C-alpha cells in the first residue's frame, strides 16, 4: 500500500486548519528573523486563510512587518482582540509555545504549501 505524501494530505480540506495554524506558528517563531517573516508575509495571499481568526492573525502579523518575534508576540494579542476576537489567547494558539529546530522544518513546509496555494499558476515550492 502506497503512503500519501505530506503535500497530498495537507491539501485535503480536513488538514487545512492545521496547515494554516502551522504557518502562523512558523511566522511567530523566535527561530526566524523578522526579514524572513516579512518576505513570507509579502508573498502569502491572506485569502488562503479560510478561517476568519487565522486570517486576522496573519493580517496583523503582516502589518507589523519585520519586527523582532518577541515584540510581535507582545503586540499580537491586543491587535487580534481589537479586530473582534476578545477571547484570543496567543499562548494557547501557538501551543506548544516554544518551537524547536526539529519542528521548525515542518512548520516551514506548511508555509511553503500555503505559498503554493497563494500562487497556483507558479512552480510549486513544497514537495
ABEGO torsion letter per residue (X at the ends): XBBBBAAAAAABAAAAAAAAAAAAAAAABAABBAAAAAAAAAABBAAABABAAAAAAAAAAAAAEABBAAAAAAAAAAAAAAAGBAABBAAAAAOBABBBAAAAAAAAAAAAAAAAAABAABBBABX
